[in-house]
Amino acid sequence: MNGRILLSMKTHNLVDRLQPDWVCTDCGRQWGLWWDGREYVGPATHCATFHIGKCGVCGEKKSVTEARDYGYLKEGWHEPLVE
Ligand SMILES: [Zn+2]
C-alpha cells in the first residue's frame, strides 16, 4: 500500500485522493473529470471563481481555480508525464 486512497466515481475514471489547491484551465482540462478531451461534460450551471495564482499541477502563475471546479482531478495528475 502506498497510502493513497482512490475513490470510484460513476464513470470508470478515478479521482485522485491527492488534489492540488489550485489548478489552471490547461491542467484542469487535461486532468479534470468534467473534461473529456476538449469537451466539457460537467454540470452546465457550475460557477467557478478564478484568480491569478500558482497552479498546483504545472507550477506556472496563471488563472487558477479549485480542483473541484473541474470535477476534481483524475488519478495520476501529480505524477510526471513520461514521454
Ligand atoms: Zn497548470
PDB file of the backbone (N, CA, C, O) and the ligand in Angstrom, with CONECT records:
HET     ZN  A 101       1
ATOM      1  N   MET A   1       0.839  -1.202   0.000  1.00  0.00           N
ATOM      2  CA  MET A   1       0.000   0.000   0.000  1.00  0.00           C
ATOM      3  C   MET A   1       0.873   1.251   0.000  1.00  0.00           C
ATOM      4  O   MET A   1       1.875   1.323   0.711  1.00  0.00           O
ATOM      5  N   ASN A   2       0.488   2.209  -0.789  1.00  0.00           N
ATOM      6  CA  ASN A   2       1.259   3.450  -0.823  1.00  0.00           C
ATOM      7  C   ASN A   2       0.539   4.577  -0.093  1.00  0.00           C
ATOM      8  O   ASN A   2       0.981   5.725  -0.148  1.00  0.00           O
ATOM      9  N   GLY A   3      -0.544   4.276   0.578  1.00  0.00           N
ATOM     10  CA  GLY A   3      -1.213   5.284   1.387  1.00  0.00           C
ATOM     11  C   GLY A   3      -2.229   6.108   0.647  1.00  0.00           C
ATOM     12  O   GLY A   3      -2.927   6.914   1.262  1.00  0.00           O
ATOM     13  N   ARG A   4      -2.334   5.937  -0.643  1.00  0.00           N
ATOM     14  CA  ARG A   4      -3.296   6.715  -1.411  1.00  0.00           C
ATOM     15  C   ARG A   4      -4.598   5.952  -1.556  1.00  0.00           C
ATOM     16  O   ARG A   4      -4.607   4.765  -1.884  1.00  0.00           O
ATOM     17  N   ILE A   5      -5.667   6.628  -1.314  1.00  0.00           N
ATOM     18  CA  ILE A   5      -6.981   6.002  -1.418  1.00  0.00           C
ATOM     19  C   ILE A   5      -7.685   6.549  -2.658  1.00  0.00           C
ATOM     20  O   ILE A   5      -7.787   7.761  -2.847  1.00  0.00           O
ATOM     21  N   LEU A   6      -8.155   5.660  -3.473  1.00  0.00           N
ATOM     22  CA  LEU A   6      -8.834   6.094  -4.683  1.00  0.00           C
ATOM     23  C   LEU A   6     -10.331   5.944  -4.514  1.00  0.00           C
ATOM     24  O   LEU A   6     -10.831   4.940  -4.007  1.00  0.00           O
ATOM     25  N   LEU A   7     -11.030   6.983  -4.960  1.00  0.00           N
ATOM     26  CA  LEU A   7     -12.483   6.959  -4.875  1.00  0.00           C
ATOM     27  C   LEU A   7     -13.057   6.642  -6.239  1.00  0.00           C
ATOM     28  O   LEU A   7     -12.610   7.181  -7.252  1.00  0.00           O
ATOM     29  N   SER A   8     -14.003   5.806  -6.263  1.00  0.00           N
ATOM     30  CA  SER A   8     -14.629   5.426  -7.517  1.00  0.00           C
ATOM     31  C   SER A   8     -15.795   6.355  -7.832  1.00  0.00           C
ATOM     32  O   SER A   8     -16.653   6.590  -6.981  1.00  0.00           O
ATOM     33  N   MET A   9     -15.828   6.876  -9.035  1.00  0.00           N
ATOM     34  CA  MET A   9     -16.924   7.727  -9.462  1.00  0.00           C
ATOM     35  C   MET A   9     -17.903   6.884 -10.287  1.00  0.00           C
ATOM     36  O   MET A   9     -17.735   5.674 -10.440  1.00  0.00           O
ATOM     37  N   LYS A  10     -18.926   7.560 -10.811  1.00  0.00           N
ATOM     38  CA  LYS A  10     -19.905   6.855 -11.636  1.00  0.00           C
ATOM     39  C   LYS A  10     -19.258   6.304 -12.907  1.00  0.00           C
ATOM     40  O   LYS A  10     -19.639   5.246 -13.407  1.00  0.00           O
ATOM     41  N   THR A  11     -18.295   7.028 -13.408  1.00  0.00           N
ATOM     42  CA  THR A  11     -17.576   6.567 -14.586  1.00  0.00           C
ATOM     43  C   THR A  11     -16.447   5.641 -14.135  1.00  0.00           C
ATOM     44  O   THR A  11     -16.264   5.407 -12.941  1.00  0.00           O
ATOM     45  N   HIS A  12     -15.713   5.132 -15.080  1.00  0.00           N
ATOM     46  CA  HIS A  12     -14.585   4.282 -14.717  1.00  0.00           C
ATOM     47  C   HIS A  12     -13.374   5.096 -14.306  1.00  0.00           C
ATOM     48  O   HIS A  12     -12.387   4.550 -13.812  1.00  0.00           O
ATOM     49  N   ASN A  13     -13.451   6.408 -14.511  1.00  0.00           N
ATOM     50  CA  ASN A  13     -12.326   7.255 -14.121  1.00  0.00           C
ATOM     51  C   ASN A  13     -12.205   7.329 -12.604  1.00  0.00           C
ATOM     52  O   ASN A  13     -13.198   7.253 -11.881  1.00  0.00           O
ATOM     53  N   LEU A  14     -10.989   7.477 -12.146  1.00  0.00           N
ATOM     54  CA  LEU A  14     -10.753   7.538 -10.714  1.00  0.00           C
ATOM     55  C   LEU A  14     -10.329   8.934 -10.310  1.00  0.00           C
ATOM     56  O   LEU A  14      -9.519   9.578 -10.976  1.00  0.00           O
ATOM     57  N   VAL A  15     -10.891   9.383  -9.213  1.00  0.00           N
ATOM     58  CA  VAL A  15     -10.489  10.660  -8.638  1.00  0.00           C
ATOM     59  C   VAL A  15      -9.304  10.395  -7.728  1.00  0.00           C
ATOM     60  O   VAL A  15      -9.307   9.466  -6.920  1.00  0.00           O
ATOM     61  N   ASP A  16      -8.297  11.233  -7.880  1.00  0.00           N
ATOM     62  CA  ASP A  16      -7.135  11.069  -7.028  1.00  0.00           C
ATOM     63  C   ASP A  16      -7.425  11.633  -5.643  1.00  0.00           C
ATOM     64  O   ASP A  16      -7.985  12.721  -5.511  1.00  0.00           O
ATOM     65  N   ARG A  17      -7.040  10.884  -4.616  1.00  0.00           N
ATOM     66  CA  ARG A  17      -7.241  11.342  -3.231  1.00  0.00           C
ATOM     67  C   ARG A  17      -6.447  12.602  -2.977  1.00  0.00           C
ATOM     68  O   ARG A  17      -6.837  13.437  -2.161  1.00  0.00           O
ATOM     69  N   LEU A  18      -5.345  12.740  -3.666  1.00  0.00           N
ATOM     70  CA  LEU A  18      -4.471  13.894  -3.519  1.00  0.00           C
ATOM     71  C   LEU A  18      -4.857  14.929  -4.567  1.00  0.00           C
ATOM     72  O   LEU A  18      -4.744  14.684  -5.768  1.00  0.00           O
ATOM     73  N   GLN A  19      -5.315  16.087  -4.102  1.00  0.00           N
ATOM     74  CA  GLN A  19      -5.737  17.141  -5.030  1.00  0.00           C
ATOM     75  C   GLN A  19      -4.931  18.405  -4.762  1.00  0.00           C
ATOM     76  O   GLN A  19      -4.652  18.737  -3.610  1.00  0.00           O
ATOM     77  N   PRO A  20      -4.556  19.111  -5.830  1.00  0.00           N
ATOM     78  CA  PRO A  20      -3.824  20.376  -5.646  1.00  0.00           C
ATOM     79  C   PRO A  20      -4.771  21.464  -5.145  1.00  0.00           C
ATOM     80  O   PRO A  20      -5.985  21.361  -5.324  1.00  0.00           O
ATOM     81  N   ASP A  21      -4.221  22.508  -4.515  1.00  0.00           N
ATOM     82  CA  ASP A  21      -5.049  23.615  -4.024  1.00  0.00           C
ATOM     83  C   ASP A  21      -5.662  24.380  -5.187  1.00  0.00           C
ATOM     84  O   ASP A  21      -6.851  24.700  -5.181  1.00  0.00           O
ATOM     85  N   TRP A  22      -4.831  24.666  -6.183  1.00  0.00           N
ATOM     86  CA  TRP A  22      -5.273  25.486  -7.313  1.00  0.00           C
ATOM     87  C   TRP A  22      -4.859  24.829  -8.621  1.00  0.00           C
ATOM     88  O   TRP A  22      -3.790  24.228  -8.730  1.00  0.00           O
ATOM     89  N   VAL A  23      -5.734  24.962  -9.605  1.00  0.00           N
ATOM     90  CA  VAL A  23      -5.482  24.330 -10.899  1.00  0.00           C
ATOM     91  C   VAL A  23      -5.781  25.326 -12.021  1.00  0.00           C
ATOM     92  O   VAL A  23      -6.827  25.974 -12.008  1.00  0.00           O
ATOM     93  N   CYS A  24      -4.878  25.451 -12.982  1.00  0.00           N
ATOM     94  CA  CYS A  24      -5.113  26.354 -14.117  1.00  0.00           C
ATOM     95  C   CYS A  24      -6.039  25.663 -15.124  1.00  0.00           C
ATOM     96  O   CYS A  24      -6.281  24.459 -15.037  1.00  0.00           O
ATOM     97  N   THR A  25      -6.546  26.438 -16.071  1.00  0.00           N
ATOM     98  CA  THR A  25      -7.512  25.880 -17.016  1.00  0.00           C
ATOM     99  C   THR A  25      -6.887  24.805 -17.904  1.00  0.00           C
ATOM    100  O   THR A  25      -7.542  23.816 -18.233  1.00  0.00           O
ATOM    101  N   ASP A  26      -5.640  24.990 -18.287  1.00  0.00           N
ATOM    102  CA  ASP A  26      -4.982  23.988 -19.136  1.00  0.00           C
ATOM    103  C   ASP A  26      -4.892  22.644 -18.429  1.00  0.00           C
ATOM    104  O   ASP A  26      -5.241  21.611 -19.000  1.00  0.00           O
ATOM    105  N   CYS A  27      -4.424  22.660 -17.184  1.00  0.00           N
ATOM    106  CA  CYS A  27      -4.280  21.428 -16.422  1.00  0.00           C
ATOM    107  C   CYS A  27      -5.652  20.856 -16.062  1.00  0.00           C
ATOM    108  O   CYS A  27      -5.846  19.640 -16.056  1.00  0.00           O
ATOM    109  N   GLY A  28      -6.606  21.753 -15.760  1.00  0.00           N
ATOM    110  CA  GLY A  28      -7.952  21.300 -15.418  1.00  0.00           C
ATOM    111  C   GLY A  28      -8.611  20.572 -16.581  1.00  0.00           C
ATOM    112  O   GLY A  28      -9.323  19.586 -16.388  1.00  0.00           O
ATOM    113  N   ARG A  29      -8.366  21.069 -17.791  1.00  0.00           N
ATOM    114  CA  ARG A  29      -8.951  20.411 -18.962  1.00  0.00           C
ATOM    115  C   ARG A  29      -8.258  19.091 -19.259  1.00  0.00           C
ATOM    116  O   ARG A  29      -8.853  18.174 -19.824  1.00  0.00           O
ATOM    117  N   GLN A  30      -7.035  19.012 -18.882  1.00  0.00           N
ATOM    118  CA  GLN A  30      -6.291  17.776 -19.122  1.00  0.00           C
ATOM    119  C   GLN A  30      -6.638  16.701 -18.091  1.00  0.00           C
ATOM    120  O   GLN A  30      -6.733  15.519 -18.420  1.00  0.00           O
ATOM    121  N   TRP A  31      -6.825  17.127 -16.839  1.00  0.00           N
ATOM    122  CA  TRP A  31      -6.978  16.155 -15.756  1.00  0.00           C
ATOM    123  C   TRP A  31      -8.353  16.117 -15.110  1.00  0.00           C
ATOM    124  O   TRP A  31      -8.682  15.139 -14.439  1.00  0.00           O
ATOM    125  N   GLY A  32      -9.149  17.133 -15.290  1.00  0.00           N
ATOM    126  CA  GLY A  32     -10.444  17.186 -14.619  1.00  0.00           C
ATOM    127  C   GLY A  32     -11.408  16.124 -15.116  1.00  0.00           C
ATOM    128  O   GLY A  32     -11.436  15.794 -16.302  1.00  0.00           O
ATOM    129  N   LEU A  33     -12.191  15.600 -14.201  1.00  0.00           N
ATOM    130  CA  LEU A  33     -13.180  14.572 -14.568  1.00  0.00           C
ATOM    131  C   LEU A  33     -14.339  15.153 -15.371  1.00  0.00           C
ATOM    132  O   LEU A  33     -15.083  14.414 -16.015  1.00  0.00           O
ATOM    133  N   TRP A  34     -14.494  16.487 -15.331  1.00  0.00           N
ATOM    134  CA  TRP A  34     -15.574  17.110 -16.100  1.00  0.00           C
ATOM    135  C   TRP A  34     -15.134  17.423 -17.514  1.00  0.00           C
ATOM    136  O   TRP A  34     -15.892  18.010 -18.286  1.00  0.00           O
ATOM    137  N   TRP A  35     -13.927  17.041 -17.860  1.00  0.00           N
ATOM    138  CA  TRP A  35     -13.425  17.285 -19.201  1.00  0.00           C
ATOM    139  C   TRP A  35     -13.087  15.959 -19.866  1.00  0.00           C
ATOM    140  O   TRP A  35     -12.339  15.139 -19.333  1.00  0.00           O
ATOM    141  N   ASP A  36     -13.664  15.778 -21.047  1.00  0.00           N
ATOM    142  CA  ASP A  36     -13.388  14.578 -21.824  1.00  0.00           C
ATOM    143  C   ASP A  36     -12.701  15.037 -23.102  1.00  0.00           C
ATOM    144  O   ASP A  36     -13.348  15.424 -24.075  1.00  0.00           O
ATOM    145  N   GLY A  37     -11.385  14.983 -23.073  1.00  0.00           N
ATOM    146  CA  GLY A  37     -10.649  15.560 -24.189  1.00  0.00           C
ATOM    147  C   GLY A  37     -10.844  17.062 -24.181  1.00  0.00           C
ATOM    148  O   GLY A  37     -10.527  17.713 -23.185  1.00  0.00           O
ATOM    149  N   ARG A  38     -11.361  17.636 -25.272  1.00  0.00           N
ATOM    150  CA  ARG A  38     -11.601  19.080 -25.316  1.00  0.00           C
ATOM    151  C   ARG A  38     -13.036  19.411 -24.964  1.00  0.00           C
ATOM    152  O   ARG A  38     -13.425  20.579 -24.952  1.00  0.00           O
ATOM    153  N   GLU A  39     -13.812  18.405 -24.682  1.00  0.00           N
ATOM    154  CA  GLU A  39     -15.228  18.628 -24.425  1.00  0.00           C
ATOM    155  C   GLU A  39     -15.547  18.682 -22.944  1.00  0.00           C
ATOM    156  O   GLU A  39     -15.114  17.832 -22.166  1.00  0.00           O
ATOM    157  N   TYR A  40     -16.317  19.701 -22.564  1.00  0.00           N
ATOM    158  CA  TYR A  40     -16.749  19.848 -21.185  1.00  0.00           C
ATOM    159  C   TYR A  40     -17.979  18.979 -20.958  1.00  0.00           C
ATOM    160  O   TYR A  40     -18.971  19.105 -21.676  1.00  0.00           O
ATOM    161  N   VAL A  41     -17.919  18.103 -19.969  1.00  0.00           N
ATOM    162  CA  VAL A  41     -19.029  17.194 -19.708  1.00  0.00           C
ATOM    163  C   VAL A  41     -19.608  17.375 -18.306  1.00  0.00           C
ATOM    164  O   VAL A  41     -20.408  16.560 -17.846  1.00  0.00           O
ATOM    165  N   GLY A  42     -19.200  18.446 -17.634  1.00  0.00           N
ATOM    166  CA  GLY A  42     -19.669  18.694 -16.272  1.00  0.00           C
ATOM    167  C   GLY A  42     -21.012  19.390 -16.252  1.00  0.00           C
ATOM    168  O   GLY A  42     -21.620  19.599 -17.302  1.00  0.00           O
ATOM    169  N   PRO A  43     -21.484  19.753 -15.062  1.00  0.00           N
ATOM    170  CA  PRO A  43     -22.778  20.433 -14.928  1.00  0.00           C
ATOM    171  C   PRO A  43     -22.777  21.789 -15.623  1.00  0.00           C
ATOM    172  O   PRO A  43     -21.792  22.525 -15.569  1.00  0.00           O
ATOM    173  N   ALA A  44     -23.886  22.108 -16.273  1.00  0.00           N
ATOM    174  CA  ALA A  44     -23.968  23.329 -17.083  1.00  0.00           C
ATOM    175  C   ALA A  44     -24.009  24.585 -16.231  1.00  0.00           C
ATOM    176  O   ALA A  44     -23.598  25.653 -16.686  1.00  0.00           O
ATOM    177  N   THR A  45     -24.493  24.475 -15.014  1.00  0.00           N
ATOM    178  CA  THR A  45     -24.710  25.657 -14.195  1.00  0.00           C
ATOM    179  C   THR A  45     -23.594  25.920 -13.186  1.00  0.00           C
ATOM    180  O   THR A  45     -23.687  26.837 -12.370  1.00  0.00           O
ATOM    181  N   HIS A  46     -22.552  25.121 -13.248  1.00  0.00           N
ATOM    182  CA  HIS A  46     -21.492  25.272 -12.255  1.00  0.00           C
ATOM    183  C   HIS A  46     -20.721  26.579 -12.462  1.00  0.00           C
ATOM    184  O   HIS A  46     -20.354  26.924 -13.585  1.00  0.00           O
ATOM    185  N   CYS A  47     -20.483  27.296 -11.367  1.00  0.00           N
ATOM    186  CA  CYS A  47     -19.721  28.536 -11.438  1.00  0.00           C
ATOM    187  C   CYS A  47     -18.371  28.357 -10.752  1.00  0.00           C
ATOM    188  O   CYS A  47     -18.295  27.844  -9.636  1.00  0.00           O
ATOM    189  N   ALA A  48     -17.338  28.770 -11.409  1.00  0.00           N
ATOM    190  CA  ALA A  48     -16.007  28.704 -10.830  1.00  0.00           C
ATOM    191  C   ALA A  48     -15.459  30.111 -10.681  1.00  0.00           C
ATOM    192  O   ALA A  48     -15.686  30.965 -11.538  1.00  0.00           O
ATOM    193  N   THR A  49     -14.744  30.353  -9.602  1.00  0.00           N
ATOM    194  CA  THR A  49     -14.151  31.664  -9.377  1.00  0.00           C
ATOM    195  C   THR A  49     -12.651  31.581  -9.599  1.00  0.00           C
ATOM    196  O   THR A  49     -11.936  30.880  -8.883  1.00  0.00           O
ATOM    197  N   PHE A  50     -12.193  32.306 -10.598  1.00  0.00           N
ATOM    198  CA  PHE A  50     -10.776  32.262 -10.939  1.00  0.00           C
ATOM    199  C   PHE A  50     -10.013  33.428 -10.329  1.00  0.00           C
ATOM    200  O   PHE A  50     -10.565  34.506 -10.107  1.00  0.00           O
ATOM    201  N   HIS A  51      -8.766  33.196 -10.070  1.00  0.00           N
ATOM    202  CA  HIS A  51      -7.865  34.284  -9.677  1.00  0.00           C
ATOM    203  C   HIS A  51      -6.481  33.938 -10.216  1.00  0.00           C
ATOM    204  O   HIS A  51      -6.241  32.808 -10.642  1.00  0.00           O
ATOM    205  N   ILE A  52      -5.577  34.905 -10.196  1.00  0.00           N
ATOM    206  CA  ILE A  52      -4.219  34.639 -10.663  1.00  0.00           C
ATOM    207  C   ILE A  52      -3.425  34.041  -9.511  1.00  0.00           C
ATOM    208  O   ILE A  52      -3.335  34.627  -8.432  1.00  0.00           O
ATOM    209  N   GLY A  53      -2.858  32.883  -9.751  1.00  0.00           N
ATOM    210  CA  GLY A  53      -2.090  32.215  -8.712  1.00  0.00           C
ATOM    211  C   GLY A  53      -1.256  31.107  -9.313  1.00  0.00           C
ATOM    212  O   GLY A  53      -1.218  30.923 -10.529  1.00  0.00           O
ATOM    213  N   LYS A  54      -0.587  30.371  -8.441  1.00  0.00           N
ATOM    214  CA  LYS A  54       0.298  29.314  -8.905  1.00  0.00           C
ATOM    215  C   LYS A  54      -0.474  28.003  -9.047  1.00  0.00           C
ATOM    216  O   LYS A  54      -1.113  27.537  -8.104  1.00  0.00           O
ATOM    217  N   CYS A  55      -0.405  27.431 -10.220  1.00  0.00           N
ATOM    218  CA  CYS A  55      -1.077  26.164 -10.474  1.00  0.00           C
ATOM    219  C   CYS A  55      -0.351  25.034  -9.748  1.00  0.00           C
ATOM    220  O   CYS A  55       0.873  24.917  -9.820  1.00  0.00           O
ATOM    221  N   GLY A  56      -1.128  24.203  -9.046  1.00  0.00           N
ATOM    222  CA  GLY A  56      -0.532  23.102  -8.290  1.00  0.00           C
ATOM    223  C   GLY A  56      -0.092  21.937  -9.160  1.00  0.00           C
ATOM    224  O   GLY A  56       0.556  21.011  -8.673  1.00  0.00           O
ATOM    225  N   VAL A  57      -0.434  21.971 -10.435  1.00  0.00           N
ATOM    226  CA  VAL A  57      -0.060  20.887 -11.333  1.00  0.00           C
ATOM    227  C   VAL A  57       1.184  21.252 -12.140  1.00  0.00           C
ATOM    228  O   VAL A  57       2.187  20.540 -12.088  1.00  0.00           O
ATOM    229  N   CYS A  58       1.123  22.357 -12.884  1.00  0.00           N
ATOM    230  CA  CYS A  58       2.251  22.732 -13.749  1.00  0.00           C
ATOM    231  C   CYS A  58       3.190  23.740 -13.087  1.00  0.00           C
ATOM    232  O   CYS A  58       4.300  23.970 -13.567  1.00  0.00           O
ATOM    233  N   GLY A  59       2.730  24.348 -11.964  1.00  0.00           N
ATOM    234  CA  GLY A  59       3.595  25.265 -11.233  1.00  0.00           C
ATOM    235  C   GLY A  59       3.683  26.657 -11.825  1.00  0.00           C
ATOM    236  O   GLY A  59       4.416  27.500 -11.309  1.00  0.00           O
ATOM    237  N   GLU A  60       2.948  26.916 -12.901  1.00  0.00           N
ATOM    238  CA  GLU A  60       3.004  28.231 -13.531  1.00  0.00           C
ATOM    239  C   GLU A  60       2.004  29.192 -12.906  1.00  0.00           C
ATOM    240  O   GLU A  60       0.989  28.774 -12.349  1.00  0.00           O
ATOM    241  N   LYS A  61       2.301  30.477 -13.004  1.00  0.00           N
ATOM    242  CA  LYS A  61       1.413  31.512 -12.483  1.00  0.00           C
ATOM    243  C   LYS A  61       0.389  31.835 -13.562  1.00  0.00           C
ATOM    244  O   LYS A  61       0.708  32.426 -14.593  1.00  0.00           O
ATOM    245  N   LYS A  62      -0.826  31.437 -13.301  1.00  0.00           N
ATOM    246  CA  LYS A  62      -1.881  31.555 -14.301  1.00  0.00           C
ATOM    247  C   LYS A  62      -3.207  31.846 -13.624  1.00  0.00           C
ATOM    248  O   LYS A  62      -3.281  32.055 -12.413  1.00  0.00           O
ATOM    249  N   SER A  63      -4.252  31.852 -14.441  1.00  0.00           N
ATOM    250  CA  SER A  63      -5.605  31.959 -13.918  1.00  0.00           C
ATOM    251  C   SER A  63      -5.991  30.585 -13.366  1.00  0.00           C
ATOM    252  O   SER A  63      -6.079  29.610 -14.111  1.00  0.00           O
ATOM    253  N   VAL A  64      -6.217  30.523 -12.067  1.00  0.00           N
ATOM    254  CA  VAL A  64      -6.462  29.240 -11.421  1.00  0.00           C
ATOM    255  C   VAL A  64      -7.781  29.221 -10.645  1.00  0.00           C
ATOM    256  O   VAL A  64      -8.317  30.268 -10.282  1.00  0.00           O
ATOM    257  N   THR A  65      -8.281  28.040 -10.405  1.00  0.00           N
ATOM    258  CA  THR A  65      -9.456  27.853  -9.562  1.00  0.00           C
ATOM    259  C   THR A  65      -9.284  26.528  -8.827  1.00  0.00           C
ATOM    260  O   THR A  65      -8.274  25.844  -8.988  1.00  0.00           O
ATOM    261  N   GLU A  66     -10.285  26.174  -8.015  1.00  0.00           N
ATOM    262  CA  GLU A  66     -10.165  24.952  -7.218  1.00  0.00           C
ATOM    263  C   GLU A  66     -10.304  23.697  -8.067  1.00  0.00           C
ATOM    264  O   GLU A  66     -10.956  23.710  -9.111  1.00  0.00           O
ATOM    265  N   ALA A  67      -9.692  22.622  -7.612  1.00  0.00           N
ATOM    266  CA  ALA A  67      -9.743  21.349  -8.342  1.00  0.00           C
ATOM    267  C   ALA A  67     -11.178  20.855  -8.506  1.00  0.00           C
ATOM    268  O   ALA A  67     -11.514  20.198  -9.491  1.00  0.00           O
ATOM    269  N   ARG A  68     -12.017  21.181  -7.524  1.00  0.00           N
ATOM    270  CA  ARG A  68     -13.410  20.707  -7.597  1.00  0.00           C
ATOM    271  C   ARG A  68     -14.167  21.374  -8.733  1.00  0.00           C
ATOM    272  O   ARG A  68     -15.188  20.858  -9.189  1.00  0.00           O
ATOM    273  N   ASP A  69     -13.671  22.525  -9.194  1.00  0.00           N
ATOM    274  CA  ASP A  69     -14.335  23.198 -10.303  1.00  0.00           C
ATOM    275  C   ASP A  69     -14.088  22.495 -11.636  1.00  0.00           C
ATOM    276  O   ASP A  69     -14.658  22.867 -12.662  1.00  0.00           O
ATOM    277  N   TYR A  70     -13.242  21.491 -11.607  1.00  0.00           N
ATOM    278  CA  TYR A  70     -13.050  20.641 -12.791  1.00  0.00           C
ATOM    279  C   TYR A  70     -13.628  19.242 -12.524  1.00  0.00           C
ATOM    280  O   TYR A  70     -13.408  18.311 -13.299  1.00  0.00           O
ATOM    281  N   GLY A  71     -14.360  19.115 -11.428  1.00  0.00           N
ATOM    282  CA  GLY A  71     -14.890  17.799 -11.060  1.00  0.00           C
ATOM    283  C   GLY A  71     -13.822  16.967 -10.358  1.00  0.00           C
ATOM    284  O   GLY A  71     -13.946  15.744 -10.281  1.00  0.00           O
ATOM    285  N   TYR A  72     -12.789  17.604  -9.853  1.00  0.00           N
ATOM    286  CA  TYR A  72     -11.598  17.004  -9.248  1.00  0.00           C
ATOM    287  C   TYR A  72     -10.739  16.334 -10.315  1.00  0.00           C
ATOM    288  O   TYR A  72     -11.206  16.003 -11.405  1.00  0.00           O
ATOM    289  N   LEU A  73      -9.500  16.149  -9.976  1.00  0.00           N
ATOM    290  CA  LEU A  73      -8.552  15.633 -10.971  1.00  0.00           C
ATOM    291  C   LEU A  73      -8.458  14.113 -10.966  1.00  0.00           C
ATOM    292  O   LEU A  73      -8.608  13.455  -9.936  1.00  0.00           O
ATOM    293  N   LYS A  74      -8.207  13.590 -12.147  1.00  0.00           N
ATOM    294  CA  LYS A  74      -8.073  12.138 -12.288  1.00  0.00           C
ATOM    295  C   LYS A  74      -6.802  11.636 -11.620  1.00  0.00           C
ATOM    296  O   LYS A  74      -5.849  12.383 -11.401  1.00  0.00           O
ATOM    297  N   GLU A  75      -6.822  10.390 -11.315  1.00  0.00           N
ATOM    298  CA  GLU A  75      -5.676   9.744 -10.703  1.00  0.00           C
ATOM    299  C   GLU A  75      -4.434   9.904 -11.593  1.00  0.00           C
ATOM    300  O   GLU A  75      -4.491   9.702 -12.806  1.00  0.00           O
ATOM    301  N   GLY A  76      -3.331  10.265 -10.967  1.00  0.00           N
ATOM    302  CA  GLY A  76      -2.075  10.356 -11.702  1.00  0.00           C
ATOM    303  C   GLY A  76      -1.643  11.750 -12.102  1.00  0.00           C
ATOM    304  O   GLY A  76      -0.584  11.912 -12.708  1.00  0.00           O
ATOM    305  N   TRP A  77      -2.448  12.781 -11.777  1.00  0.00           N
ATOM    306  CA  TRP A  77      -2.131  14.153 -12.195  1.00  0.00           C
ATOM    307  C   TRP A  77      -0.789  14.634 -11.660  1.00  0.00           C
ATOM    308  O   TRP A  77      -0.107  15.431 -12.305  1.00  0.00           O
ATOM    309  N   HIS A  78      -0.411  14.146 -10.475  1.00  0.00           N
ATOM    310  CA  HIS A  78       0.813  14.636  -9.832  1.00  0.00           C
ATOM    311  C   HIS A  78       2.058  13.865 -10.228  1.00  0.00           C
ATOM    312  O   HIS A  78       3.175  14.201  -9.837  1.00  0.00           O
ATOM    313  N   GLU A  79       1.834  12.815 -11.021  1.00  0.00           N
ATOM    314  CA  GLU A  79       2.990  12.046 -11.460  1.00  0.00           C
ATOM    315  C   GLU A  79       3.553  12.688 -12.721  1.00  0.00           C
ATOM    316  O   GLU A  79       2.794  13.128 -13.585  1.00  0.00           O
ATOM    317  N   PRO A  80       4.877  12.746 -12.834  1.00  0.00           N
ATOM    318  CA  PRO A  80       5.451  13.367 -14.027  1.00  0.00           C
ATOM    319  C   PRO A  80       5.044  12.623 -15.287  1.00  0.00           C
ATOM    320  O   PRO A  80       4.993  11.393 -15.310  1.00  0.00           O
ATOM    321  N   LEU A  81       4.758  13.377 -16.322  1.00  0.00           N
ATOM    322  CA  LEU A  81       4.360  12.760 -17.581  1.00  0.00           C
ATOM    323  C   LEU A  81       5.588  12.124 -18.228  1.00  0.00           C
ATOM    324  O   LEU A  81       6.632  12.758 -18.379  1.00  0.00           O
ATOM    325  N   VAL A  82       5.439  10.891 -18.595  1.00  0.00           N
ATOM    326  CA  VAL A  82       6.534  10.154 -19.234  1.00  0.00           C
ATOM    327  C   VAL A  82       6.308  10.164 -20.736  1.00  0.00           C
ATOM    328  O   VAL A  82       5.231   9.818 -21.219  1.00  0.00           O
ATOM    329  N   GLU A  83       7.328  10.562 -21.456  1.00  0.00           N
ATOM    330  CA  GLU A  83       7.208  10.642 -22.914  1.00  0.00           C
ATOM    331  C   GLU A  83       7.140   9.254 -23.519  1.00  0.00           C
ATOM    332  O   GLU A  83       7.037   9.115 -24.737  1.00  0.00           O
TER     333      GLU A  83
HETATM  334 ZN    ZN A 101      -1.402  24.186 -14.678  1.00  0.00          ZN2+
END
